[in-house]
């Protein structure tokens, strides 16, 4: 049974940091990603990593967020620094690409003072 479980979301002040985790089971892929959806907006790309090496980031998070993988732990992470109000959203992990991959249920990140 395929499983993806995100964790690490929460409430943080502007300028703060959070690390999101996604643990997955029974999935094999070379494409991993984080996406987010803010209220009233479409789901958007945050970051992807392919073959454990090639990463891609949305312009809005470049220099602040870092995506990584731990193959042995079947996990992926999103380190988020210098968080801004506009980073508030539900964050989803994706394995296998957006067209035919698998999605977690999401974890809420709220940036508020």
C-alpha positions in Angstrom: 0.0 0.0 0.0 1.3 3.4 -1.0 1.7 5.9 1.8 2.9 9.4 2.0 2.8 11.2 5.4 3.8 14.8 5.8 4.7 16.4 9.2 6.4 19.5 10.6 3.9 22.2 9.8 2.8 24.7 12.3 2.6 28.3 13.3 5.7 30.4 13.0 6.5 34.1 13.1 7.9 36.0 10.1 11.6 35.3 9.8 11.3 32.0 11.5 12.1 28.5 10.2 10.4 25.2 9.9 11.4 21.8 8.4 8.8 19.7 6.7 9.2 16.0 6.4 7.5 13.5 4.1 7.9 9.8 4.7 6.8 7.5 2.0 6.3 3.7 1.6 6.0 1.4 -1.3 6.9 4.0 -3.9 9.9 4.0 -6.3 10.6 7.2 -8.3 13.4 9.6 -9.1 11.1 12.7 -8.9 10.2 14.2 -5.6 8.6 17.5 -4.9 6.9 19.9 -2.5 3.9 21.9 -3.6 1.6 24.3 -1.7 -1.8 25.7 -1.9 -2.9 29.0 -0.2 -6.6 29.8 0.4 -8.3 30.8 -2.8 -5.2 30.0 -4.9 -4.2 27.1 -7.1 -1.6 24.6 -6.0 1.8 25.7 -7.0 5.3 24.3 -7.2 7.6 25.0 -4.3 10.6 22.7 -5.1 11.5 19.5 -6.8 14.5 17.2 -6.7 15.4 14.6 -9.3 17.8 11.8 -9.0 18.7 13.1 -5.6 20.8 15.8 -7.2 19.0 18.2 -9.5 16.8 20.6 -7.6 14.4 23.3 -8.8 12.8 26.1 -6.9 10.0 28.6 -7.3 11.5 32.0 -7.6 9.6 33.1 -4.5 11.5 30.6 -2.3 14.9 30.6 -3.9 17.6 31.2 -1.3 15.2 30.5 1.6 14.0 26.9 1.1 16.0 23.7 0.6 14.7 20.4 -0.6 16.5 17.2 0.2 16.1 13.4 0.3 17.2 10.6 2.6 17.0 7.4 0.5 17.7 5.1 3.4 14.8 6.6 5.4 12.4 6.8 2.5 12.0 10.5 3.3 12.2 13.9 1.8 12.5 17.2 3.6 11.8 20.9 3.0 13.9 23.2 5.1 12.2 26.6 5.2 14.1 29.7 6.5 13.1 33.4 6.7 9.5 32.6 6.4 7.1 35.3 5.1 3.4 35.9 5.5 2.9 34.8 1.8 4.4 31.4 2.6 1.2 30.5 4.5 -0.4 27.5 2.8 -1.0 23.8 3.0 2.2 22.1 1.8 2.0 18.8 0.0 4.7 16.3 -0.8 4.6 14.5 -4.2 6.5 11.5 -5.4 6.5 10.6 -9.1 5.5 13.9 -10.6 2.3 15.9 -10.7 0.6 14.0 -13.6 0.8 10.4 -12.4 2.5 10.5 -9.0 1.3 10.2 -5.5 0.3 13.0 -3.0 0.3 13.3 0.7 -2.6 14.8 2.5 -0.8 18.0 3.3 0.5 19.9 6.3 -0.5 23.4 7.3 2.1 26.1 7.5 1.0 29.5 9.0 3.2 32.5 9.2 1.8 35.1 11.5 2.9 37.6 14.0 
